Amino acid sequence: MSLLYRLSPNRIIIAAALFLVATANLTFFRAVLALYPLADNFGFVASLAILLAACLTLLMSVFSLALPWRWTVSLFLLTAAASSYFSDQFGTVIDLDMIRNVYETDAAESMDLFSSGLIFRVFFLGIVPVALLWWLPTPVTGFVRQKAFHALTGLLAVGIMAICVFGFSSQYASFFREHKTVRYYVSPAYPIYSAIQFAASFAPSSAPLPFMALDAVANILESEDAHAELVILVVGETARADHFSLNGYPRATNPRLSLEANIISFSNIHSCGTSTAISVPCMFSYSAHDGFDVKSARNTENGLDLLQKAGVNVLWRDNNSDSKGVADRVPFENFRSAELNPVCDDECRDIGMLDGLQGYIDAKSGDILIVLHQMGSHGPAYHRRYPAEFEKFTPACHSNELANCTQDEIVNAYDNTILYTDYFLSEVIALLKANSPKYEAVMFYVSDHGESLGESGIYLHGMPYSFAPEAQTHVPVIAWISPSSDIDYAQSLALRDQANSHDVVFDTLLDVFEVTTELLPAAEVKLVVLEDEEDENDHNVAR
């Protein structure tokens, strides 16, 4: 017991830092070794490990000045155990947007991420060390004396960090300047930093943001065409453009859509974000990707608000977590449960969102916009996203622990989700055909973001946009245009390979419904072109 008694709080903090370097930073060191092979850079890599231990010691010492030290170390151990699992298994970066995405994900989606591997990691590398931490006896010291020792330990850590950097200054200069993305994998420092950023966004400001109406008056243009607009916008989930056979993918993932006439697959569209929490609000926002801010978007009217003010009947049906604030002021229906969705087995299916839509259309007069928010291809439990009869590509991964499956099995399961989306979209088109030519019927399909399927050891989505792989940002966008529509199919088809982004969703919706505003004309390229359009910018909206 005398040996245990000599374990002071600061020694335990140092030991915890070494433990975290050894157990929670596998992905970080894997990325480092890819840049600096050990055979030629042993000294630098060793110094980097020491630097990381000193950095974590410094952070825990600083936190311990404000919090009880056991609470601080417990926080670091538990955070590291959970975050390192997702980094090691999926290549996930736990940044601000990922924290926001987790916060806005419902319980059903969260359960897909729970696995025996996660439980094992959190128990043995989190709960057990924390239990040991609280069991260990430590010397009794006064409050001021203990805080002084924490400060001294932090200063010692700073000194060690300085020695490490000075000893390999040229390599550190290159590392800090050119390889910023690698540092995002430092655990648990970066996840805790991101969580603090996210928590700070909820802090009450001295002047709360008022809700902002767009400085515009929306008016539907007078038209000689008596037909009303019927537009169904399908917001896809986690679909990547290069797995759609309409875009040249060698597998027949779009067998139904490929038989449809008047289909346009826009092949060069990139998402606003790499998560639903960013992309969905952004595509309906007046702000473009470069100027988009989630907090401002929540307090500002969006494209659906403008259309509703202009007299368009707007309805949002959701089979995902929710609308991320987009549909807060328009009619909203939740199809995640059997109360509304008649097609629920392992989970409620996207196809159930079509139930009763014809009755809704028949009961309305004037223009109609229906938004259908899919569950789509959300991972990692891809096998749950489609009914058994759509398992065409086999063998398919039937686990949410992707490490238990080969990459071919993961891709097979993912491609089956795209096959089911193809079926769903074909049924949407069938509904629109039944209402044409009474309506000028149009379908748009826009995925919120893509998905990594193991390329370069990265899975799922949510990577920081600045270095996210193409698989997470290149999204499928599809239009079906009925012959009764006043959209010029030939001119619109000419835009199919034009580079663009989610920004066109806002512009295109207002243009299709022929809504003008007092906002300045835009220079954005639209998805489609109206027939006899005197000026291609007349009905568009600027950022």
Secondary structure by P-SEA (a helix, b strand, c coil): ccccccccaaaaaaaaaaaaaacccaaaaaaaaaaccccccaaaaaaaaaaaaaaaaaaaaaaaacccaaaaaaaaaaaaaaaaaaaaaccccccaaaaaaaaaccaaaaaaaccaaaaaaaaaacaaaaaaaaabbbbbbcaaaaaaaaaaaaaaaaaaaaaaaaaaaaaaaaaacccccccccccaaaaaaaaaaaaaaacccccccccccccbbbbcccccccbbbbbbbbbccccccccccccccccccccccccccccccccbbbbcccccccaaaaaacccccccccaaaaaacccaaaaaaaaccbbbbbbccccccccccccbbbbcccccccccccccccccccccaaaaaaaacccbbbbbbbcccccccccccccccccccccccccccccccccaaaaaaaaaaaaaaaaaaaaaaaaaaaaaccccbbbbbbbbcbbbbcccccccccccccccccccccbbbbbbbbcccccccaaaaaaaccccccccaaaaaaaaaacccccccccccccccccccccccccccccc
